[in-house]
Amino acid sequence: MDPVGVRRLSRFLAFLLFWLPVAAVTAFGAQEATPTVCLADQCQVQLKEAENQLLQSRQKAVEAHHREAEARRLALIFAIMMIAAVLAGLALYLGRRAAAARVRSRHLQAQADAAAEAGRAKGAFLANMNHELRSPLNAMLGFSRLLMAEPSLSARVRQDVAIILRSGEHLYALINQMLEISKIEAGRLGLDLVQFDLYALLEELEESFSLGARQKGLQLLVGAAGTVPRHVKTDVVKLRQVLTNLLTNAIKFTATGSVALQVEARFHAERTHLSFSVTDTGVGVGSEEVRKLDGTFMQAQAGRHSAESTGFGLSVTRSFVQLLGGELRVTSQAGHGTTVQFELPVEVVAGARAAGAHDSPRRRVTGIAEGQRGVRILAVDDWPEGRQLLVRLLEPLGFEVREAADGLQAVEACEQWSPHLVCMDMRMPVMNGQEATRRIKAQPGGERIVIVALTASSFGEEREAILACGCDDFLRKPFREEALLELLARHLGVRYEYETLLPEREDETPRASMAALPGPLREALGEALGRLDVDAIERAIDAVTSHDEKLGRRMAELAGLFDYDRLRKMLEAAPREGAA
């Protein structure tokens, strides 16, 4: 029974104890016959029953209280056990999470270490492969250019050498593209802003691609607007690669017509912008394919049918243009050609001349100027072909050249011979180029020796390390003869003698010999030139040589240079025998 019931029962019993005597007296007076003893007994019984009920009520209340307390205790114990279980589960979960996090952290660290190691291994592999590919390529291209300058070559041999040279340059372009993709992936692509002659770059590109264009019967047009500055500052290596890629693609996918590279200048308040456009009359691509050309290895339909197409040249070109501060735009229509445009901000170098002032045409160096003999050059390279190329390039011009196969031999040669300039390869056995450079510069008088690093490296940070070790300049393999000679002139003050340019009228001499050619010979040569049939041109020139040896040799020389335009002009300008 609850406490409220107990209290009510207690009041009821008290009420009874108070009123029972009164009731008894009243009843005794009313009924005299009822015995007093019986009433008292009844009262005692009722009191006993009331007490018993009260005791039972209290006992029940105590039992209820005990049960309630026990229930609360059990509930508390259960709650404590549940909380303990939850805490234990939470601790177990957190422990497992912590253990999993530690395992994951160790796994991620292992992955990071593996990635770093793979990156270092990849970098070492790229550096080694770069060296192993560029070194023989340097020899192949260098000796091919030497052969192309050999006047005694027949037209057929000159044509074969030109194929080797063109294939080597194509391979060089592919190697550069692969290395640039690797640098883009590694995040190592940066800018190297230098001052350069923009017109010289355009002339170099025109000279490089004119041969391939002539062989396909294409007209190559390279020009700049009159407002374009000559001397500007930007990353010339990447700009050259961009233009090389675009011209290569344009010539590759153009069967007839022309390829044109045009440059214009736009002057803004703070900077000058150069606009470049390469336009061809080739196969073109549809608008859908143009939108898909952003992928690294995405090719247009024409590229998929080309054995020379790799699919990533345009991606590298786009990355370079964006790095230079521009954006590549492709406009094309299937069957109607393609135009690729981009605009770059450049810095105009103070004192640059107007664009219309061209220097005199570049001429081949024939030797060192009089009174400058005795310039000593040390060629250091572990590749014998690399050393031999430097010897073949420099000795005929009047330089004294010695060779060294490694850095240790270079140090000893500098002690004994004291060269004016050292062409130092950087990756060599026994002692590498950097250590050899430090030792040479530390010798008495070594600071006066000019050391030019010859390296296949294409990474800017390696160039900085090379220059930091004491090298005075940097020349990347494969190099051109003109770049090497310009470098020697800049550091040693060497002056050169050049071949004499023949006047244009000498192409017309002897006019009498041209005029005396029999009609069938003239017609055969004219038809072969019209078709640009190399074999037919060679046969016609052989026939001319049999008739007039001097005239035939002159024609063979022009044909060997693939200068068919001049041959055609000679043929057209000469009067026919018997003409008035």
C-alpha positions as CSV (number, residue, x, y, z in Angstrom):
1,M,0.0,0.0,0.0
2,D,1.3,3.5,-0.8
3,P,2.0,6.0,2.0
4,V,-1.2,8.0,1.2
5,G,-3.3,4.9,1.9
6,V,-1.5,4.2,5.1
7,R,-2.1,7.8,6.3
8,R,-5.8,7.5,5.5
9,L,-6.1,4.1,7.3
10,S,-4.4,5.6,10.4
11,R,-6.9,8.5,10.5
12,F,-9.7,6.1,10.1
13,L,-8.5,4.0,13.1
14,A,-8.0,7.0,15.2
15,F,-11.5,8.1,14.4
16,L,-12.8,4.7,15.5
17,L,-10.8,4.7,18.8
18,F,-12.3,8.1,19.6
19,W,-15.9,7.4,18.7
20,L,-16.2,3.8,19.8
21,P,-16.5,4.5,23.5
22,V,-19.0,7.2,22.8
23,A,-21.0,4.8,20.7
24,A,-20.7,2.1,23.3
25,V,-22.1,4.3,26.1
26,T,-24.9,5.4,23.8
27,A,-25.7,1.9,22.9
28,F,-25.6,0.8,26.6
29,G,-28.0,3.5,27.5
30,A,-30.3,2.7,24.6
31,Q,-30.2,-1.1,25.1
32,E,-29.7,-2.0,28.7
33,A,-29.9,-5.6,27.9
34,T,-26.5,-5.7,26.0
35,P,-23.7,-6.9,28.2
36,T,-20.7,-4.5,28.8
37,V,-18.2,-7.4,28.4
38,C,-19.4,-8.2,24.9
39,L,-19.0,-4.7,23.7
40,A,-15.6,-4.5,25.1
41,D,-14.6,-7.8,23.4
42,Q,-16.0,-6.6,20.1
43,C,-14.0,-3.4,20.4
44,Q,-10.9,-5.4,21.2
45,V,-11.4,-7.6,18.1
46,Q,-12.0,-4.6,15.9
47,L,-8.9,-2.9,17.3
48,K,-6.9,-6.0,16.7
49,E,-8.2,-6.2,13.1
50,A,-7.5,-2.5,12.6
51,E,-3.9,-2.9,14.0
52,N,-3.4,-6.0,11.8
53,Q,-4.6,-4.1,8.8
54,L,-2.3,-1.2,9.7
55,L,0.6,-3.6,10.2
56,Q,-0.2,-5.3,6.9
57,S,-0.4,-1.9,5.2
58,R,2.9,-0.8,6.7
59,Q,4.5,-4.1,5.8
60,K,3.2,-3.8,2.3
61,A,4.4,-0.2,2.1
62,V,7.8,-1.3,3.3
63,E,7.9,-4.2,0.8
64,A,6.8,-1.8,-1.9
65,H,9.5,0.6,-0.9
66,H,12.0,-2.2,-0.9
67,R,10.8,-3.4,-4.3
68,E,11.0,0.2,-5.6
69,A,14.5,0.6,-4.2
70,E,15.6,-2.7,-5.6
71,A,14.1,-1.7,-9.0
72,R,16.0,1.6,-8.9
73,R,19.1,-0.2,-7.9
74,L,18.7,-2.7,-10.7
75,A,17.9,0.1,-13.2
76,L,21.0,2.0,-12.0
77,I,23.1,-1.1,-12.3
78,F,21.7,-1.8,-15.8
79,A,22.3,1.8,-16.8
80,I,25.9,1.7,-15.5
81,M,26.4,-1.6,-17.3
82,M,25.0,-0.1,-20.5
83,I,27.1,3.0,-20.2
84,A,30.1,0.8,-19.5
85,A,29.3,-1.3,-22.5
86,V,28.9,1.8,-24.7
87,L,32.1,3.3,-23.4
88,A,33.9,0.0,-24.0
89,G,32.5,-0.2,-27.5
90,L,33.4,3.4,-28.2
91,A,36.9,2.8,-26.8
92,L,37.2,-0.3,-29.0
93,Y,35.9,1.6,-32.0
94,L,38.2,4.5,-31.4
95,G,41.1,2.1,-30.9
96,R,40.3,0.3,-34.1
97,R,40.0,3.7,-35.9
98,A,43.3,4.8,-34.4
99,A,44.9,1.6,-35.5
100,A,43.4,1.8,-38.9
101,A,44.5,5.5,-39.1
102,R,48.1,4.5,-38.2
103,V,48.0,1.7,-40.7
104,R,46.6,4.1,-43.3
105,S,49.2,6.7,-42.4
106,R,52.0,4.2,-42.7
107,H,50.5,3.1,-46.0
108,L,50.2,6.7,-47.3
109,Q,53.7,7.4,-46.1
110,A,55.0,4.3,-47.9
111,Q,53.1,5.3,-51.0
112,A,54.6,8.8,-50.7
113,D,58.0,7.4,-50.2
114,A,57.5,5.0,-53.1
115,A,56.2,7.9,-55.3
116,A,59.2,10.1,-54.3
117,E,61.5,7.2,-55.1
118,A,59.7,6.5,-58.3
119,G,59.9,10.2,-59.1
120,R,63.7,10.2,-58.4
121,A,64.1,7.0,-60.5
122,K,62.0,8.5,-63.3
123,G,64.1,11.7,-63.2
124,A,67.3,9.7,-63.2
125,F,65.9,7.6,-66.0
126,L,64.8,10.6,-68.0
127,A,68.2,12.3,-67.5
128,N,70.0,9.1,-68.6
129,M,67.8,8.5,-71.6
130,N,68.0,12.2,-72.4
131,H,71.7,12.0,-72.5
132,E,71.8,8.6,-74.3
133,L,69.4,9.8,-77.0
134,R,70.6,13.4,-77.5
135,S,74.3,12.5,-77.7
136,P,74.1,10.2,-80.7
137,L,71.5,12.4,-82.2
138,N,73.9,15.4,-81.9
139,A,76.5,13.4,-83.8
140,M,74.0,12.3,-86.5
141,L,72.6,15.7,-87.1
142,G,76.0,17.4,-86.9
143,F,77.7,15.1,-89.4
144,S,74.6,15.2,-91.7
145,R,74.8,19.1,-91.8
146,L,78.6,18.8,-92.5
147,L,77.8,16.5,-95.4
148,M,75.1,18.8,-96.8
149,A,77.8,21.5,-97.0
150,E,80.1,19.3,-98.9
151,P,80.2,20.6,-102.5
152,S,81.5,17.4,-104.1
153,L,78.4,15.4,-103.2
154,S,76.2,14.3,-106.1
155,A,72.5,15.2,-106.2
156,R,71.5,11.7,-105.3
157,V,73.8,11.5,-102.2
158,R,72.8,14.9,-101.1
159,Q,69.2,13.9,-101.3
160,D,69.9,10.8,-99.2
161,V,71.7,12.9,-96.6
162,A,68.8,15.3,-96.5
163,I,66.5,12.4,-95.7
164,I,68.8,11.4,-92.8
165,L,68.9,15.0,-91.6
166,R,65.1,15.5,-91.8
167,S,64.5,12.1,-90.1
168,G,66.9,13.0,-87.3
169,E,65.2,16.4,-86.8
170,H,61.9,14.7,-86.6
171,L,63.2,12.2,-84.0
172,Y,64.7,15.2,-82.1
173,A,61.2,16.9,-82.1
174,L,59.6,13.7,-80.8
175,I,62.2,13.3,-78.0
176,N,61.6,16.9,-77.0
177,Q,57.8,16.4,-76.9
178,M,58.1,13.3,-74.7
179,L,60.5,15.1,-72.3
180,E,58.2,18.1,-72.1
181,I,55.2,15.8,-71.4
182,S,57.2,14.3,-68.5
183,K,58.1,17.7,-67.2
184,I,54.4,18.8,-67.4
185,E,53.4,15.7,-65.4
186,A,56.1,16.3,-62.8
187,G,55.2,20.0,-62.5
188,R,58.8,21.0,-63.5
189,L,57.9,23.2,-66.4
190,G,59.1,26.7,-66.0
191,L,60.0,29.8,-68.0
192,D,63.5,30.9,-69.0
193,L,63.1,34.5,-70.2
194,V,65.9,35.7,-72.4
195,Q,66.5,38.4,-75.0
196,F,66.7,37.1,-78.6
197,D,66.4,38.2,-82.2
198,L,62.9,37.4,-83.4
199,Y,63.8,37.9,-87.0
200,A,66.7,35.5,-86.7
201,L,64.4,32.9,-85.2
202,L,61.9,33.3,-88.2
203,E,64.8,33.0,-90.7
204,E,66.0,29.9,-88.9
205,L,62.5,28.3,-89.0
206,E,62.2,29.2,-92.7
207,E,65.5,27.6,-93.5
208,S,64.7,24.5,-91.5
209,F,61.3,23.9,-93.1
210,S,62.0,25.1,-96.7
211,L,63.5,21.8,-97.7
212,G,60.5,19.7,-96.6
213,A,58.1,22.2,-98.2
214,R,60.0,22.1,-101.5
215,Q,60.1,18.3,-101.6
216,K,56.3,18.3,-101.3
217,G,55.9,21.1,-103.8
218,L,54.5,23.5,-101.2
219,Q,55.1,27.2,-100.9
220,L,56.4,28.2,-97.5
221,L,55.8,31.8,-96.5
222,V,57.3,33.3,-93.3
223,G,56.9,36.9,-92.6
224,A,56.3,39.6,-90.1
225,A,54.4,42.9,-90.2
226,G,56.5,46.1,-90.3
227,T,55.6,47.0,-86.7
228,V,57.0,43.8,-85.2
229,P,60.1,44.6,-83.0
230,R,63.3,42.7,-83.8
231,H,64.6,42.2,-80.3
232,V,62.2,40.9,-77.6
233,K,62.3,39.0,-74.4
234,T,60.4,35.7,-73.6
235,D,61.2,32.0,-73.4
236,V,62.7,31.5,-76.9
237,V,63.2,27.7,-76.4
238,K,59.5,27.1,-75.8
239,L,58.4,29.6,-78.5
240,R,60.7,27.9,-81.0
241,Q,59.2,24.5,-80.0
242,V,55.6,25.8,-80.4
243,L,56.3,27.2,-83.9
244,T,58.3,24.1,-84.9
245,N,55.3,21.8,-83.8
246,L,52.8,23.9,-85.7
247,L,54.9,24.2,-88.9
248,T,55.6,20.4,-88.8
249,N,51.9,19.6,-88.6
250,A,51.0,22.1,-91.2
251,I,53.5,20.7,-93.8
252,K,52.7,17.1,-92.8
253,F,49.0,17.4,-93.5
254,T,49.2,19.6,-96.6
255,A,49.5,17.9,-99.9
256,T,49.2,21.0,-102.2
257,G,49.2,24.7,-101.8
258,S,51.0,26.6,-99.1
259,V,51.9,27.0,-95.5
260,A,52.3,30.4,-94.0
261,L,53.7,31.7,-90.7
262,Q,52.7,35.3,-90.0
263,V,53.6,37.5,-87.0
264,E,51.9,40.8,-86.1
265,A,52.4,43.2,-83.2
266,R,49.7,44.7,-80.9
267,F,50.8,47.5,-78.6
268,H,49.1,48.0,-75.3
269,A,49.6,50.5,-72.5
270,E,52.1,48.4,-70.6
271,R,53.2,45.5,-72.8
272,T,53.5,44.4,-76.4
273,H,51.7,41.4,-77.6
274,L,52.9,39.3,-80.6
275,S,50.3,37.5,-82.6
276,F,51.4,34.3,-84.4
277,S,49.3,32.4,-86.9
278,V,50.2,29.3,-88.9
279,T,47.8,28.7,-91.9
280,D,47.9,25.8,-94.3
281,T,45.8,24.6,-97.2
282,G,45.8,21.0,-96.0
283,V,43.1,18.5,-95.2
284,G,41.7,20.4,-92.2
285,V,39.5,18.9,-89.5
286,G,35.8,19.2,-88.7
287,S,34.4,21.3,-85.9
288,E,33.7,18.3,-83.8
289,E,37.3,17.1,-84.0
290,V,38.6,20.6,-83.2
291,R,36.7,20.4,-79.9
292,K,38.3,17.1,-79.1
293,L,41.9,18.1,-79.6
294,D,42.5,19.2,-76.0
295,G,43.4,15.6,-74.9
296,T,47.0,14.7,-74.5
297,F,47.0,11.9,-77.0
298,M,43.9,12.9,-79.0
299,Q,44.4,12.9,-82.7
300,A,42.3,14.2,-85.6
301,Q,41.3,11.8,-88.3
302,A,44.1,12.9,-90.5
303,G,46.6,12.2,-87.7
304,R,45.3,8.7,-87.2
305,H,46.1,8.0,-90.8
306,S,49.6,9.4,-90.5
307,A,52.5,7.2,-89.6
308,E,54.4,10.2,-88.2
309,S,51.7,11.4,-85.8
310,T,51.9,10.8,-82.1
311,G,48.9,12.6,-80.9
312,F,50.6,14.7,-78.1
313,G,52.3,17.5,-80.1
314,L,49.3,19.8,-80.0
315,S,48.9,19.1,-76.2
316,V,52.6,20.1,-75.6
317,T,52.1,23.1,-77.8
318,R,49.0,24.2,-75.9
319,S,50.7,23.8,-72.6
320,F,53.7,25.9,-73.8
321,V,51.5,28.6,-75.1
322,Q,49.5,28.8,-71.8
323,L,52.8,28.9,-69.8
324,L,54.0,31.8,-72.0
325,G,50.8,33.7,-71.2
326,G,48.6,33.0,-74.3
327,E,45.9,30.7,-75.5
328,L,45.9,28.5,-78.5
329,R,43.0,28.8,-81.0
330,V,42.4,26.3,-83.8
331,T,40.1,27.2,-86.7
332,S,39.7,24.5,-89.3
333,Q,37.3,23.1,-91.9
334,A,37.6,19.7,-93.4
335,G,39.1,19.9,-96.8
336,H,39.8,23.7,-96.6
337,G,42.9,23.9,-94.4
338,T,43.6,24.9,-90.8
339,T,44.7,28.1,-89.0
340,V,46.3,28.0,-85.5
341,Q,46.7,31.3,-83.7
342,F,48.0,32.5,-80.4
343,E,49.0,35.8,-78.8
344,L,51.9,36.2,-76.3
345,P,52.9,39.1,-74.1
346,V,56.6,40.0,-74.7
347,E,59.0,42.6,-73.5
348,V,60.5,44.8,-76.2
349,V,64.2,45.2,-75.5
350,A,65.3,48.9,-75.2
351,G,67.1,50.2,-78.3
352,A,65.7,47.5,-80.6
353,R,65.7,48.4,-84.2
354,A,62.5,48.6,-86.3
355,A,61.4,45.3,-87.8
356,G,61.9,46.4,-91.3
357,A,65.7,46.6,-91.0
358,H,67.0,43.1,-91.9
359,D,70.6,42.2,-91.4
360,S,72.5,40.9,-94.3
361,P,71.8,37.3,-95.2
362,R,73.5,34.7,-93.1
363,R,76.6,33.3,-94.7
364,R,78.6,30.2,-94.1
365,V,81.8,30.7,-92.0
366,T,84.9,29.8,-93.9
367,G,87.5,30.4,-91.3
368,I,88.9,32.6,-88.5
369,A,89.8,36.2,-89.6
370,E,93.4,37.0,-90.4
371,G,95.6,37.6,-87.3
372,Q,93.4,35.5,-85.0
373,R,95.0,32.1,-85.4
374,G,96.1,30.0,-82.4
375,V,92.8,29.8,-80.5
376,R,92.9,26.6,-78.5
377,I,89.7,24.6,-77.9
378,L,89.5,21.5,-75.7
379,A,86.7,19.1,-76.7
380,V,85.6,17.0,-73.7
381,D,83.1,14.2,-74.2
382,D,82.9,10.5,-73.4
383,W,81.3,9.9,-76.8
384,P,84.1,9.7,-79.5
385,E,81.6,10.9,-82.1
386,G,80.8,14.0,-80.0
387,R,84.5,14.9,-79.8
388,Q,85.0,14.2,-83.5
389,L,82.1,16.4,-84.5
390,L,83.7,19.4,-82.6
391,V,87.1,18.6,-84.3
392,R,85.5,18.4,-87.8
393,L,83.6,21.7,-87.2
394,L,86.4,23.8,-85.7
395,E,89.7,22.6,-87.1
396,P,88.9,23.5,-90.8
397,L,88.1,27.0,-89.6
398,G,91.6,27.4,-88.1
399,F,91.0,26.5,-84.4
400,E,93.5,24.3,-82.5
401,V,91.4,21.4,-81.1
402,R,92.4,18.7,-78.6
403,E,90.3,15.9,-77.2
404,A,89.6,14.5,-73.7
405,A,87.4,11.5,-72.9
406,D,86.5,12.3,-69.3
407,G,86.7,15.0,-66.7
408,L,90.1,13.8,-65.3
409,Q,91.7,14.0,-68.7
410,A,90.2,17.5,-69.1
411,V,91.8,18.7,-65.9
412,E,95.2,17.3,-66.9
413,A,94.9,18.8,-70.4
414,C,94.1,22.2,-68.9
415,E,97.1,22.0,-66.6
416,Q,99.4,21.1,-69.5
417,W,98.0,22.9,-72.5
418,S,96.0,25.8,-71.1
419,P,93.2,26.1,-73.7
420,H,91.2,29.3,-74.2
421,L,87.9,27.5,-74.1
422,V,86.7,24.1,-73.0
423,C,83.5,22.4,-74.5
424,M,82.7,20.3,-71.5
425,D,80.2,17.4,-71.6
426,M,78.5,17.1,-68.2
427,R,77.7,13.4,-67.9
428,M,81.0,11.3,-68.2
429,P,82.6,8.4,-66.4
430,V,85.6,8.7,-64.1
431,M,84.9,12.4,-63.4
432,N,81.8,14.3,-64.5
433,G,81.8,17.7,-66.0
434,Q,80.8,19.6,-62.9
435,E,83.6,18.3,-60.8
436,A,86.1,18.8,-63.7
437,T,84.9,22.4,-64.0
438,R,85.4,23.1,-60.3
439,R,88.9,21.7,-60.4
440,I,89.8,23.6,-63.6
441,K,88.6,26.9,-62.2
442,A,90.6,26.2,-59.0
443,Q,93.9,25.8,-60.9
444,P,96.3,28.8,-61.2
445,G,95.0,30.8,-64.2
446,G,91.9,28.5,-64.4
447,E,89.5,31.4,-64.0
448,R,90.6,32.7,-67.4
449,I,89.6,29.5,-69.1
450,V,86.1,29.8,-70.6
451,I,84.1,26.6,-69.9
452,V,81.0,25.9,-72.0
453,A,78.7,23.1,-70.7
454,L,77.6,20.8,-73.5
455,T,74.6,18.9,-72.1
456,A,71.6,16.9,-73.1
457,S,69.7,18.2,-70.1
458,S,66.4,20.0,-70.7
459,F,65.6,20.7,-67.0
460,G,66.0,24.3,-65.9
461,E,67.2,23.5,-62.4
462,E,70.0,21.3,-63.8
463,R,71.1,24.2,-66.0
464,E,71.3,26.4,-62.9
465,A,73.4,23.8,-61.1
466,I,75.7,23.5,-64.1
467,L,76.2,27.3,-64.2
468,A,76.6,27.4,-60.5
469,C,79.6,25.0,-60.6
470,G,81.6,27.5,-62.6
471,C,80.6,27.0,-66.2
472,D,80.6,30.3,-68.2
473,D,77.8,29.3,-70.6
474,F,75.5,26.6,-71.7
475,L,74.9,24.8,-75.0
476,R,72.3,22.1,-75.3
477,K,72.7,19.0,-77.5
478,P,72.1,18.7,-80.4
479,F,73.5,22.1,-81.3
480,R,73.9,23.9,-84.6
481,E,77.2,25.0,-85.9
482,E,76.0,28.6,-86.0
483,A,75.2,28.6,-82.3
484,L,78.6,27.2,-81.4
485,L,80.5,29.7,-83.5
486,E,78.4,32.6,-82.1
487,L,79.2,31.4,-78.6
488,L,83.0,31.3,-79.4
489,A,82.8,34.8,-80.8
490,R,81.0,36.1,-77.8
491,H,83.4,34.7,-75.2
492,L,86.7,34.8,-77.1
493,G,86.1,37.8,-79.4
494,V,86.8,35.7,-82.4
495,R,86.1,37.2,-85.8
496,Y,85.3,35.1,-88.9
497,E,85.7,35.2,-92.6
498,Y,82.6,34.3,-94.6
499,E,81.9,32.8,-98.0
500,T,81.4,35.3,-100.7
501,L,77.8,35.6,-101.9
502,L,77.6,35.4,-105.7
503,P,75.5,38.1,-107.3
504,E,72.1,37.0,-108.6
505,R,73.3,37.6,-112.1
506,E,75.9,34.8,-111.8
507,D,73.0,32.4,-111.8
508,E,72.4,33.5,-115.3
509,T,76.0,32.9,-116.4
510,P,77.2,31.6,-118.6
511,R,74.1,32.8,-120.5
512,A,75.7,31.5,-123.7
513,S,76.0,28.0,-122.2
514,M,72.4,28.0,-121.1
515,A,71.2,29.4,-124.5
516,A,73.3,26.7,-126.2
517,L,71.5,23.8,-124.5
518,P,69.7,21.6,-127.0
519,G,66.0,22.0,-127.0
520,P,65.3,18.4,-125.7
521,L,67.6,19.0,-122.7
522,R,65.9,22.2,-121.9
523,E,62.5,20.7,-122.2
524,A,63.4,17.6,-120.1
525,L,64.8,19.8,-117.3
526,G,61.8,22.2,-117.5
527,E,59.3,19.4,-117.3
528,A,61.2,17.7,-114.4
529,L,61.3,21.1,-112.5
530,G,57.6,21.6,-113.1
531,R,56.7,18.2,-111.6
532,L,59.4,18.5,-108.9
533,D,60.4,15.0,-109.8
534,V,63.8,14.6,-108.1
535,D,64.9,11.6,-110.1
536,A,63.9,13.3,-113.4
537,I,65.8,16.4,-112.4
538,E,68.9,14.4,-111.6
539,R,68.7,12.6,-114.9
540,A,68.3,15.9,-116.8
541,I,71.2,17.5,-115.0
542,D,73.4,14.4,-115.8
543,A,72.5,14.9,-119.4
544,V,73.4,18.6,-119.2
545,T,76.7,17.7,-117.5
546,S,77.5,15.4,-120.5
547,H,76.9,18.4,-122.8
548,D,78.5,21.1,-120.6
549,E,80.4,20.0,-117.5
550,K,80.7,23.4,-115.9
551,L,77.1,24.2,-116.3
552,G,76.1,20.8,-115.1
553,R,78.1,21.1,-111.9
554,R,76.5,24.5,-111.2
555,M,73.1,23.0,-111.7
556,A,73.9,19.9,-109.6
557,E,75.1,22.3,-106.8
558,L,71.7,24.1,-106.8
559,A,69.8,20.8,-107.0
560,G,71.8,19.4,-104.1
561,L,70.5,22.4,-102.1
562,F,67.0,21.8,-103.4
563,D,67.0,25.3,-104.8
564,Y,64.8,24.4,-107.7
565,D,63.4,28.0,-107.9
566,R,66.8,29.3,-108.9
567,L,67.2,26.5,-111.4
568,R,63.9,27.4,-112.9
569,K,64.9,31.1,-113.0
570,M,68.2,30.2,-114.8
571,L,66.3,28.2,-117.3
572,E,63.6,30.8,-118.0
573,A,66.0,33.8,-118.0
574,A,68.4,32.3,-120.6
575,P,67.5,33.1,-124.2
576,R,67.0,30.2,-126.5
577,E,69.6,29.5,-129.1
578,G,68.8,31.5,-132.2
579,A,66.4,33.9,-130.4
580,A,66.5,37.5,-131.4
